[in-house]
């Protein structure tokens, strides 16, 4: 029980310290770029799985979202999930996180 609690606290702290970068865009749209490990991690936005986060790395493409508040979750098998809420205006948000091994 104590080990699971410690893992949960560690995951929370890792998530809190994960850096996010904002870049203002000129077309008035909002977008998200993911830099995540492991490479097979999936991005879930507002409860909908949008696919592997690496597909939205900012090189090939970005994840376009409506302006406003969105709940972003990153998850992978055998890893602890990470979740945050972002507010998109006319900017590009970068979500950068490494999921720790552990219970999902």
Buried (B, 14 or more C-beta within 10 A) or exposed (E): EEEEEEBEEEBEEBBEEBEEEEEEBEEEBBBBBBBBBBEEBBBBBEEEEBEBBBBBBBEEEBBEBEEEEBEBBBBBEEBBBBBBEBEBEEBBBBBBBBBBEBEE
